[in-house]
């Protein structure tokens, strides 16, 4: 089987309407060769009929549904693709409620070719919502969409600034991205990044944890191979779907608390692993340096640049202006 430019892996669980848009956005990419695999994690194979409408997409059913472990489903699809003899230069793990923007893969391929020492390319997540016909639900969706736009704007200001600094001092940008990948919050979510195929093999795929798996996976990849930020949309980020695994509109307080506790526990384990990897002294020196730098950037640099319209294009891409 000939090697393709992109292997696109879409894990899904009983969300046929957004799934159709996700597959369609990958299928419509031009200027590259690609293989799309949809990994169905639902015991009733709810995605089968959707995938059938895309003749070039490969349907794969998880024989043992995970009940909500997207990393496991992605790993299963990747390993099965290798057994099928599918090879690629790059991999895009696209969630079933997200979309790839037009001509995205051609841009990503060109970026990787221009920067052969970079392992991850990511950019701006554009939140969007398929609004309900119910006025009550739509009102909650609009509030959630606005909140997530603000969140994405705040989170993306850091790599936006790092990459612009990198045009004058690439080593500084690399150092800032590395520090952020070790000690900072997420800069993007799974669909927003693409990674070299060989890097997925070397890392060993996503860690076997239920949440934070994409954060751990991509920050490890950025630390190991380097990252490149694009000042453009790299994924449409679907929100407002009451069936979404982590963004349900009707999630109760007990479920929210359980999710927050699990998230915090995973981050604590990640910090312990970093300390063991780096050594205690280097870990704390680097962490303190990052926190001091972030405090200056957050309290002084970003507000000053905001007033000068430095992030106007970013907010436009996200939908805030």
PyMOL commands that set and color helices and strands:
alter all, ss='L'
color gray80, all
select helices_A, chain A and resi 16-27+48-52+70-83+104-114+135-166+170-183+190-192+197-203+213-225+253-278+280-307+312-318
alter helices_A, ss='H'
color red, helices_A
select strands_A, chain A and resi 4-12+34-40+57-61+88-93+120-129+193-196+227-239
alter strands_A, ss='S'
color yellow, strands_A
deselect
rebuild
show_as cartoon
